[in-house]
Amino acid sequence: MTKNDDDVVSARAWRALCVASAGYVLFGFNSTATNLAFGSIAESFTDAGETTVSWVASGYFIASAAFLPLGGRLADRLGRRRIFHLGLIGFIVSAAASAAAPTVEVLIGARVLQAMAGAFVIPSSLAVVLPEFPAGRRPSAVATWAAAGPLSAAIAPSAAAALLAATSWRWVYFLSAPIAAVTLGLSFVLVAESRGDDTTTRLDLTGSVVAVASVALLIVGIGQGSSWGWTGPATIGTIGAALLLGALFVTRSRRHPAPLVNLSLFRIPEIALANLANFFMSLTSLSIWLIWPLFLGRVWGYSIGRIGLAITIGPIFAGPSALLGGRLADRYGQRWLMVGGSAICTAAVAWSVLRLGPEPNYLVDFMPTVAGFGLGWGLSNPSMNSWALSHGPQAFYGEINAAFNTIRNLAAAIGTAVAIAIVGSADRPDPLAAYDQANLFFATAVGLSFLTVTIGTLWLAKPPRLRELTARRAVNSRERRDGWQWRTDTAD
């Protein structure tokens, strides 16, 4: 079988993709490295409660979700490599600040800065290299890139465990500084600049403030609900205010000429489907890496080193399956990878609901859950990201990717808040029952992701020409206003 010349990828494109993926690795690692360091951080700041310390993780997800749309818009507008570099510089500064933080409040602030840096890195890193790949090879490129962040997020607890055993939690954060510096240097040499078509329209900065306030209030309401009372006025008022601000943000996004989130893109059925499935999957895919170590330590009595080894099997399965998924997507499309992968994730988490108990049985009860989830995630989530990108205009790669990762981090923040609220403190009298409830929440979330992609892909099983016309009608109002050129790169 001869390879189509149009599908040949240059060596420069692959090298640029490696650099871009390294930027995503920084974000992914820092999203879950805190999970193993949670106890050590709490011991360092004895005057702060567990709820306050949890904001070291929650604040990261909130800021990521809030600023990712802005990062995507700035990347397409000001230059993708320029924004990528700015994000890497932010990682260097925030890593040093996190490592040197004298109080938990300073640490939370440094983590918010780190999340803002990540919000610049994520949309720009993929958008800057994707135009260098031919249309037929973009699913593989997206899968490779998309695997880098969450795979590093999965590896982070194991790496953090090793660092904690040898040093302290401060080195867990400082590690990002030299990696970001090397990535920045390589980027100057290997990554070319690119922009979107729309570089003149005024950005909706007010919408960014509204989005941050909405997400922060929602997470506060969920995180404090158990202590305030779920029907108490403080909880209802906080969550109600978050929903009102969210509605205001949606209204602004529909009316503003350059919204942070281009809602017209969600009228494309494939993009809407991929992001809905991504939301349900991401309620579990990041927060579960916090709950697993807590379960192993609090219920099974594992040491930090043993916890790191116990969950390493997840990334061992996730990495090869994500790369394999990218190759299969090049050949057969992303559709059935999303369905099959989410089905495996659902079965894996359901196994933990049925099997995990007070007596340790790693090989039978825990390992199938971690390995199965890693395998299923590697096949499904990168394919969702690739599917969304492959059905949108090239000029909007930054926005589409930012929207996907905004939803991913918003769901991660919500999932983390819900899981922490369910599990509670280490001294609660019924820890096993709490983890059973958390696992049931996770199983329900990934099950909804499976149902979404299954029902959605069956509904979208229509002739390619009809799908193209549906997508074109969905975005033609934006096309007329901004004058961007519609293009269809795949027909999966």
C-alpha positions in Angstrom: 0.0 0.0 0.0 1.5 3.3 -1.1 1.2 6.4 1.1 -0.5 9.4 -0.4 2.0 12.3 -0.8 -0.6 14.6 0.7 -0.5 12.7 3.9 3.3 12.8 4.3 4.3 14.6 7.5 7.6 16.5 7.6 10.2 15.9 10.3 9.9 19.5 11.4 6.2 19.0 12.0 6.8 16.0 14.3 9.6 17.9 16.2 7.2 20.9 16.7 4.5 18.6 17.9 7.0 17.2 20.5 7.7 20.7 21.8 4.0 21.6 21.9 3.2 18.3 23.7 5.9 19.1 26.3 4.0 22.3 27.1 0.8 20.3 27.6 2.8 17.9 29.9 3.6 20.8 32.2 -0.1 21.5 32.6 -1.2 17.9 33.0 1.6 17.2 35.6 0.7 20.2 37.7 -3.1 19.3 37.6 -2.6 16.1 39.7 0.8 16.2 41.3 -0.8 18.0 44.3 -2.9 14.9 44.9 -0.1 12.9 46.5 1.4 16.1 48.1 -2.0 17.0 49.7 -1.1 15.6 53.1 2.4 17.0 53.2 1.1 20.5 52.3 -1.5 20.3 55.0 1.2 19.3 57.5 3.3 22.3 56.5 0.4 24.7 57.0 -1.1 23.4 60.2 -3.3 26.5 60.7 -5.2 25.8 57.4 -8.0 23.2 57.3 -8.4 20.5 54.6 -11.0 22.6 52.8 -8.6 25.5 52.5 -5.8 23.2 51.3 -8.1 21.7 48.7 -8.1 25.0 47.0 -4.5 24.4 46.0 -6.1 21.9 43.5 -9.5 23.4 43.0 -8.1 26.9 42.4 -5.9 25.5 39.6 -8.9 23.9 37.8 -11.1 27.0 38.3 -8.5 29.4 36.9 -7.8 27.0 34.0 -11.4 26.7 33.0 -12.0 30.5 33.4 -8.9 31.7 31.4 -8.7 29.0 28.7 -11.2 30.7 26.4 -9.2 33.9 26.6 -6.0 32.0 25.9 -7.5 30.5 22.8 -8.8 33.9 21.5 -5.4 35.6 22.2 -3.5 32.8 20.5 -5.6 33.0 17.3 -5.4 36.8 17.4 -1.9 37.8 18.6 0.1 34.8 17.4 0.0 31.2 18.7 3.7 30.9 19.3 3.8 34.2 21.1 1.1 33.1 23.5 2.7 29.7 23.9 6.0 31.4 25.0 4.1 33.7 27.4 2.5 30.7 29.0 5.9 28.9 29.4 7.3 32.0 31.1 4.3 32.0 33.4 5.1 28.4 34.3 8.7 29.2 35.2 7.6 32.1 37.5 4.7 30.3 39.1 6.7 27.1 39.7 9.3 29.0 41.6 6.6 30.9 43.6 4.8 27.7 44.5 8.0 26.1 45.7 8.9 29.1 47.9 5.3 29.8 49.2 5.5 30.9 52.9 1.8 30.4 53.5 -1.0 28.4 52.0 -2.7 31.6 50.6 0.5 32.4 48.7 0.6 28.8 47.4 -3.0 29.1 46.2 -2.2 32.4 44.5 0.8 30.9 42.8 -1.2 27.9 41.6 -3.8 30.3 40.1 -1.0 32.0 38.2 0.2 28.6 37.1 -3.2 27.8 35.8 -3.4 31.0 33.9 -0.1 30.1 32.3 -1.5 26.7 31.4 -4.6 28.4 29.9 -2.2 30.2 27.5 -0.2 27.1 26.7 -3.0 24.6 26.0 -4.9 26.2 23.1 -1.8 27.7 21.5 0.4 24.6 21.7 -1.8 22.5 19.5 -3.1 25.3 17.3 0.4 26.4 16.4 1.5 23.0 15.0 -1.7 21.5 13.6 -1.6 23.5 10.3 1.8 21.9 9.6 0.0 18.4 9.4 -1.9 17.3 6.3 -5.7 16.8 6.9 -5.4 13.1 6.8 -2.8 12.9 9.6 -4.3 15.4 12.0 -6.2 12.9 14.0 -2.9 11.2 14.9 -1.3 14.5 15.7 -4.2 15.5 17.9 -4.2 12.1 19.7 -0.5 12.4 20.4 -0.8 15.9 21.7 -4.1 15.1 23.6 -2.5 12.1 25.3 0.4 14.2 26.6 -1.4 16.3 29.2 -3.7 13.7 30.8 -1.1 11.0 30.6 1.3 13.3 32.5 -1.6 14.0 34.9 -1.9 10.2 35.4 1.9 9.8 35.9 2.2 12.8 38.2 1.0 11.1 41.4 3.6 8.3 41.0 6.4 10.9 40.3 5.2 13.0 43.2 5.3 10.0 45.5 9.0 9.4 44.5 9.9 13.1 45.0 8.0 13.2 48.4 9.9 10.2 49.6 13.2 11.8 48.7 12.6 15.5 49.3 9.5 17.6 50.0 6.4 18.8 48.3 8.1 22.1 47.3 10.3 20.2 44.8 7.1 18.7 43.2 6.2 22.2 42.1 9.7 23.5 41.3 10.3 20.7 38.9 8.2 22.5 36.3 10.6 25.5 36.1 13.5 23.9 34.3 11.2 21.8 32.1 9.4 25.0 31.0 12.7 26.7 30.4 14.0 24.0 28.1 10.7 23.8 26.3 10.8 27.6 25.7 14.3 27.4 24.3 13.4 24.6 21.9 10.2 26.4 20.8 12.2 29.4 19.5 14.0 27.0 17.1 11.4 24.4 16.2 8.0 26.1 16.3 6.7 28.5 13.6 4.3 31.4 14.2 0.7 31.3 13.0 -2.5 33.2 13.5 -6.2 32.9 12.9 -8.0 35.1 10.4 -9.8 37.4 12.9 -7.2 39.8 14.4 -9.1 43.1 14.7 -12.3 42.4 16.6 -12.4 43.6 20.2 -12.1 40.9 22.9 -14.8 40.4 25.5 -12.6 40.9 28.7 -15.7 41.6 30.8 -17.0 38.2 29.9 -13.7 36.8 31.3 -14.4 38.4 34.7 -18.0 37.1 34.7 -16.8 33.6 33.8 -14.2 33.5 36.6 -16.8 34.7 39.1 -19.4 32.1 37.9 -17.0 29.2 38.1 -15.5 30.2 41.4 -18.9 30.6 43.1 -20.1 27.3 41.7 -17.1 25.4 43.2 -17.4 27.3 46.5 -21.0 26.3 46.7 -20.3 22.7 46.0 -17.2 22.5 48.2 -18.9 24.1 51.2 -22.3 22.6 50.7 -21.7 19.8 53.2 -20.6 22.2 56.0 -23.1 25.0 55.2 -26.0 22.6 54.6 -27.2 21.7 51.0 -30.5 23.5 51.6 -29.0 26.4 53.6 -29.3 29.9 52.4 -25.5 30.3 51.9 -25.3 27.3 49.6 -28.4 28.1 47.6 -27.4 31.7 47.3 -23.8 30.9 46.2 -24.8 28.3 43.6 -27.7 30.5 42.5 -25.4 33.5 41.9 -23.0 31.2 40.0 -25.9 30.1 37.7 -27.0 33.7 37.1 -23.5 34.8 36.2 -23.2 31.7 34.0 -26.4 32.7 32.2 -25.1 36.3 31.8 -21.8 34.9 30.3 -23.8 32.8 27.8 -25.9 35.9 26.8 -22.8 38.0 26.4 -21.1 35.3 24.3 -24.1 35.1 22.0 -24.1 38.9 21.4 -20.5 40.0 21.5 -18.6 40.2 18.2 -15.6 38.4 19.7 -16.8 36.2 22.5 -14.5 34.2 24.7 -16.4 31.1 23.8 -17.7 31.0 20.2 -21.1 29.4 20.9 -21.8 29.3 17.2 -19.2 26.5 16.9 -21.4 24.4 19.3 -24.1 24.4 16.7 -21.9 22.0 14.7 -23.3 18.7 16.0 -20.0 16.9 16.1 -18.4 19.7 18.2 -21.3 19.8 20.6 -21.4 16.0 21.0 -17.6 15.8 21.6 -17.7 18.5 24.2 -20.8 17.1 26.1 -19.1 13.6 26.2 -15.9 15.3 27.3 -17.7 17.1 30.2 -19.1 13.8 31.6 -15.8 12.0 31.2 -13.8 14.8 32.8 -16.0 14.8 35.9 -14.1 11.6 36.6 -10.8 11.6 34.6 -8.9 14.1 36.8 -10.7 14.0 40.1 -10.5 10.2 40.4 -6.7 10.6 40.6 -7.2 12.4 43.8 -9.7 9.9 45.3 -7.7 6.8 44.4 -4.6 7.9 46.5 -6.9 9.0 49.4 -8.7 5.6 49.3 -5.4 3.6 49.2 -4.0 5.6 52.1 -7.0 6.0 54.4 -8.8 2.7 53.8 -6.1 0.2 52.8 -3.3 1.9 54.8 -0.8 2.1 51.9 2.3 4.3 52.2 2.9 7.1 49.8 5.5 5.1 47.9 3.2 2.1 47.6 0.3 4.4 46.5 2.5 5.7 43.6 3.3 2.2 42.5 -0.3 1.1 42.7 -1.7 3.7 40.4 1.2 3.6 37.9 -0.6 0.9 35.9 -3.1 3.5 34.7 -0.7 5.6 32.7 1.1 2.5 31.5 -2.1 1.5 29.8 -3.2 5.0 28.9 -0.1 6.0 26.9 0.1 3.2 24.4 -3.7 3.2 23.9 -3.8 6.9 23.2 -1.0 6.6 20.6 -2.7 3.5 19.1 -6.0 5.4 19.1 -4.4 8.1 17.1 -3.2 5.7 14.4 -6.6 4.0 14.3 -8.3 7.3 14.0 -6.2 8.2 11.0 -7.4 5.0 9.3 -11.0 4.5 10.5 -12.1 7.7 12.1 -12.7 8.6 15.7 -16.3 7.5 16.1 -16.0 4.0 17.4 -12.9 4.8 19.4 -15.0 7.3 21.5 -17.7 4.7 21.9 -15.4 1.7 22.7 -13.1 3.7 25.0 -15.9 5.2 27.1 -17.5 1.8 27.4 -14.2 0.4 28.8 -14.0 3.4 31.2 -17.5 2.7 32.4 -16.9 -1.0 33.0 -13.6 -0.2 34.8 -15.2 2.3 37.3 -18.2 0.1 37.8 -15.8 -2.7 38.8 -14.6 -0.5 41.6 -18.1 0.1 42.8 -18.8 -3.6 43.0 -15.4 -4.8 44.3 -13.6 -2.3 46.5 -13.9 -3.2 50.1 -12.0 -2.8 53.5 -9.5 -5.6 52.8 -6.7 -4.9 50.3 -6.8 -7.1 47.2 -4.9 -5.1 44.6 -4.7 -7.6 41.8 -8.4 -8.5 41.7 -10.2 -5.4 43.1 -8.1 -2.3 42.3 -5.7 -3.0 39.4 -8.5 -3.8 36.8 -10.1 -0.5 37.6 -6.9 1.6 37.2 -5.7 -0.3 34.1 -9.1 -0.4 32.5 -9.7 3.3 33.0 -6.3 4.2 31.6 -6.9 2.0 28.5 -10.5 3.4 27.9 -9.5 7.0 28.5 -6.5 6.7 26.1 -8.9 5.5 23.3 -11.8 7.9 24.0 -10.8 11.3 25.2 -8.1 12.2 22.7 -10.5 11.0 20.0 -13.2 13.4 21.3 -10.7 16.3 21.1 -9.6 15.2 17.6 -13.3 14.8 16.4 -14.2 18.3 17.6 -11.2 19.8 15.8 -11.6 17.9 12.6 -15.1 19.3 12.1 -14.3 23.0 12.6 -12.6 25.6 10.5 -8.8 25.7 10.6 -8.9 29.4 11.5 -10.6 28.5 14.8 -8.4 25.7 16.0 -7.3 27.8 19.0 -10.9 28.5 20.0 -12.1 25.0 19.5 -9.3 23.5 21.5 -9.6 26.1 24.2 -13.4 25.4 24.5 -12.7 21.6 24.7 -10.1 22.1 27.5 -12.2 24.7 29.2 -15.0 22.2 29.5 -12.5 19.6 30.6 -11.1 21.7 33.4 -14.5 23.0 34.5 -15.7 19.5 34.8 -12.5 18.6 36.7 -13.1 21.4 39.1 -16.7 20.3 39.7 -15.7 16.7 40.0 -13.0 17.5 42.5 -15.4 19.6 44.6 -18.1 16.9 44.6 -15.6 14.2 45.4 -14.0 16.1 48.3 -17.5 16.9 49.6 -18.5 13.2 49.5 -15.3 11.8 51.0 -14.9 14.4 53.7 -12.1 14.5 56.2 -9.7 11.7 57.1 -11.2 11.2 60.6 -14.8 10.5 59.5 -16.2 7.3 61.1 -17.3 5.6 57.8 -14.6 6.2 55.2 -15.4 3.1 53.1 -19.1 4.2 52.6 -17.9 7.6 51.5 -15.6 6.1 48.9 -18.4 3.9 47.7 -20.5 7.0 47.1 -17.6 8.7 45.3 -17.0 5.7 43.0 -20.8 5.6 42.2 -20.6 9.3 41.2 -17.6 8.5 39.0 -19.3 5.5 37.4 -22.4 7.5 36.7 -20.4 10.3 35.0 -18.4 8.0 32.7 -21.6 6.1 32.0 -23.2 9.3 30.8 -20.2 9.9 28.6 -20.7 6.5 27.0 -24.4 7.1 26.4 -23.7 10.5 24.9 -21.2 9.2 22.3 -23.2 6.1 21.6 -26.5 7.8 21.0 -24.9 10.8 19.4 -22.8 8.9 16.9 -25.9 6.8 15.9 -27.9 10.0 15.4 -25.1 11.5 13.3 -24.9 8.5 11.1 -26.0 10.4 8.0 -24.5 11.0 4.6 -21.3 13.2 4.8 -22.9 15.8 2.5 -25.8 16.3 4.8 -23.5 16.6 7.8 -21.6 19.3 6.0 -24.7 21.2 5.1 -25.9 21.0 8.7 -22.6 22.3 10.0 -22.5 25.1 7.5 -26.0 26.3 8.4 -25.0 26.2 12.1 -22.1 28.7 11.6 -23.2 30.7 8.6 -24.1 33.7 10.8 -20.5 33.9 12.1 -19.2 33.4 8.6 -21.1 36.3 7.2 -20.1 38.6 10.1 -16.4 37.8 10.3 -15.8 36.6 6.7 -13.9 33.4 7.6 -13.7 30.7 5.0 -15.5 27.4 5.8 -13.5 24.3 5.1 -14.1 20.6 5.7 -10.9 18.7 6.4 -12.4 15.3 7.2 -15.6 13.4 6.6 -15.5 11.0 9.5 
